[in-house]
């Protein structure tokens, strides 16, 4: 593998101050950064005095880029080339039973988007890849091999694109498709693209295919379940999401695990006995970036932070962790 590209100079961790406030890092603590990326959160957590940060990233380039920070940390930063949904197994293998905090910054990283050769963005033409870890079928494999119905379903459900069937039909008719520029043009022609449009018509399709290729929603669900198991009583969870599909998963998880399920109706039979004891408490209101941050960091416009504190109750058993490929 070639040397990892340095992140763009403008890379700024999203909602950094708010994440650090939610984590309430204290000297001597152990924290998990589930999405290392360019290392912004890990570096800040170390600067707050954490004794150890164990950082995960399935992207080999992110791990390679982080070696300099790890080398300068005096052994306080451990880099793990794996999915964050497997954090419990990885921590156990390193002799760590529990953590004081877990941070997850969901979705594609700026480092990945900024490299056309990774195939995540249509802003620069490159091979249609989109794989975060380099394993499994690529985006090109999917669009060239899946049938029209499957492509339409992926674009509709993961891109929330109302014209998914029209796009899928156009993709199948245009195959083979090997480049990001090719796919973007197919989608634009299918939907109609006019200069000056506020949002490129290809945006939702690219999001949907990326989520599908990387199994991002299943990974998020597995990661939340894994965090529930590694956090000690009083441990803090902070999750930053960038679109509604991710945010709904986090919102539902914290609502369920904190016992804040909807109240029953007086017109229906009484609810059955209470389920497991709440595993999270102090669920904070969602936090979004203010105008000052979005001016400096446009990526923050769509970011939402949700945070909560772990109780002493056992982890629930409903969601299996670390099951994505």
N, C-alpha and C positions, 0 to 999 in steps of 0.2 A: 504493500500500500504506500502511496506517496505521502509525504509529510502532510499532516493535517493543516488545512487552511486556517489562518487566524481569523477570528470573527471580525466583522466590519467594525471600524472605529466607533460607529454610532451605536453599537450594541449596548443596551441598558436593560438590566433586569426589571421586569414589569412589577409595579406596586411593591417595590423593595421595602420601603419604610413600613408599609402596612403589613407585609409578610413578617418582618422582623418583630413588629409589635405583637402580632398574633402568636408568634413562637415564644416570645418572652425569654430569649436565650439567656441562661445563667452560666457563669464560669464553672467549668468542670463537667458540663453536660455532654451527652452523646446525641447527635442528630443525624437523621437520614435525609439526604437530598436525592429524591427519586429521579430527578431529571436534570443532570449536571449541565448539559449544554455547553455554554461558554464559561461556566463556573461562577456566575455572578452571585447566586444565593449562597453557595458553599463558601466563597471568599468572605462574604458579609457575616455569615454565621461564625466563622472562625475568628473574625475580627471582634465579634461580640464576646469572645472568651470560651467558646465551646472547646472541650478537651478533645473531642473527636467528631469528625464528620465522615460518614460513609456515603459516598455519592455513586449513583447508578446512572448508566446510559448505555442503551443497546447499540449506539452508533460508535463504531471503532474510532472514527475521526475525533469525536468529542473526547473520548478517553485519552487518545494520543495527545490532543491539545492540552488536556488537563495535567499532563505529567509534570510540567514546569511548576504549576501551583502545588501539586502534591509533593514534589521534591523540596520546595521551599517551606513546607508546613511543619517540618520537624516531626514527621510521622503522624500528625494529627488528621490528615486527609487521606482516606483510602478510596481508590477508584475501583469500581466494580463494573466490568463490561457485561451487563445483563439487563433484563427487563426489571422494572421496579416492582412488578407483581410478584417477583420471586425474592423480595427483600428478606423475608423471614428466614428462608433457607440459606441465603447468602450471609446474613448476620450470624446465624447459628454456626456456620462453617468457620467463621472468624472469631468465635468465642464470645459473641455479643448476644445477650438474651433479650434485652429491651432497650428502647430509646426514649429520650425525653421529648423529641420532636420529629415530625415527618413533614417534608415539604414536597409538593408536586406541582410542576408547571406544565400543564397538559398541552399536547399538540406538537406541531412542527416547530423547530427552533430557527432563530434568525440565521445561524450558521448554515443550516440545511437549505433554507430559502435563497440565500445569497449566492449559492454555487449552482450555476446552470447545469453542471455535469451530474448533479444529484437528481435532476428531473422533477423537482417539487413545484416549480413555478413556471408560468408562461411568460414571465417578464424577460427572460433570456432563453433562447432556444437551446435545448439539450436533449440527451437521450431520455425517453419516457420511463423512468425508473421508479422513483418515489419511495424506495425501501429505506427505512431508518437504519436497520441493522445489516442490510445487504443479503439477508437470507430469504428464501421463499420466492414465490412468483412476483414479478415486477408489475408495474402498471401497464407496461406494453403487453406482457403476457395476458393480463386480464382483458384489456380492450380487444385483443386480437383473437382470444380463444373462447371467452364467455359468450353465451347466446344473448340475443337481444333482450329477452325478458329479464335475465339476471342483471345485465348492465342497467336497464331501466330501473329495476328495484334498488340497486345500489345508489344510483344518482338521486332517486326520489327520497329514499329514507335517510341517507347520510349527507346529502346536499340540500335536502328540503327544496328540491327543484320541481315546480309544478309541471314543467314541460319535459320531464325525464324521458318519456317514450319517444318523443320527437328526436331528442338528442341521441338516444340509443340506436334508433333507426339510422340516423346519419352516420354514426360511428361504424356500424356494421357495413354500411354501403361503402365507406371510405377505406376499409381495411385492405392492406396492413398499415398500421400507424406506428411509427417508431420514434417520433420526436414530439417534444412538448409543443413546439410551434404548430405542428400538424394537427394535434388534437385540439388546440385552442381555436384554430381556424375552422375546423369541422363544427365545433360547438357554436362559434359565432355565426357561421352561415346558417346553421339550423335555427337559431333564435333571432337572427337579425342583429347586426352590430352597426351602430352609427357613431361617427366621431363625436367626441364630447360627452358620451354616455358616462354617468357617474361611476358605475360599476361594470367591469368587464363581464359579459355574459358567461364566460368560461369559468368564473370564480367558483361557483357552486359545484360544477362537475369535477374540477380539480380537487376540491376539498373532499368530495364524496369518494373518489377513487383512492385518494391518499389514506383516508380513514379505513377503507376496506382493505387495502393492501397491507396495512400495518396493524390491523385488528385493534384499532385505538380504543374503541368503546369497551370492548371486552377486557383490554389491558387496564383501563381505568377502573372498571368494576373489581378486577382482581387486585389492583393496587390498593384500593380503599379497604378491601377485606384484609390484605396483608398488613396495612398500617394499623388497623384495629388490633391485630395480634401482636405487633412489635411494640406499640406504645405502652409505657408503664402507666399506672394510675396517676392522673395529673398531667400526663404527656399531651402535647399540643399537635394538632393537625392543621396544616394550612394548604389549601388547594386553589391554584389559579387556573381558570378555564378561559377559553377564547370564543366559544360559540354555544348556542343554546342546547345542543345535544349533550355536550359535556356537562354543562352547568346543571341540567335537569338530573343527570345521574348523581352528581355530588349532592344536590339539594335533597333528592329523594333518600339517598343513603343516610345523610345526617338527620333528616326528619324522622326516618324510621328508627335509627339506632338511638336517638335521644328520647324516643317515646312520644314524639309530637305528632302522632297520627291523627287524622281528622276525627272529630267527635262524631258519635253515632247519632242517627236521627231518632226523634221521639216516636216516629211513625213505624219504626222497624223493631224487631226483637232485640233484646239486650245483647250487647257484644259478649263474646266468650271471655273466659278468664284471660288476664293479661299474659302476654308472651314473655320472652326473655327480659331481664332487667336492662335498662338503658346502658349502653356501653359508651355513650358520649353525652356530654352536658355543656352548658355555656356556649351553645351554638350562636355564633355571632351573626348579625345582619350582614347581608352581602355588601362588599365594598367594591366600588368602581373608581377608576382613575379620574382625577380632577382635571380641569382645563389646563392647568400648568403642566402636568405630566404629559398629557396627550399632545401638547404643542411640541414638546421636546422629543417624545417617543410615540409616534403615530400608532405603533402596534398596541399600545395600551388602550386604545379606544374601545376595543371589544372585550377587554379583560374583566373578569369577575373573581374576587377572592372570597372564599368561604372557609371558615375556621371553627374549630370546636376543641373541647378538652376531653380527654379520656377519663372515664370513671374506673372504679375498681371492679366492675362487673365483668364476668367472662365474655370473651368474644362470641358473637353469634355464629351460627353454623350454616346460614342460608347460602352464602356465596363462597364458592371455591376460589382459592387464590392461585396465581401462577399457572393457569391452565392454557394460556395462549401459546401458540406454537413458538 
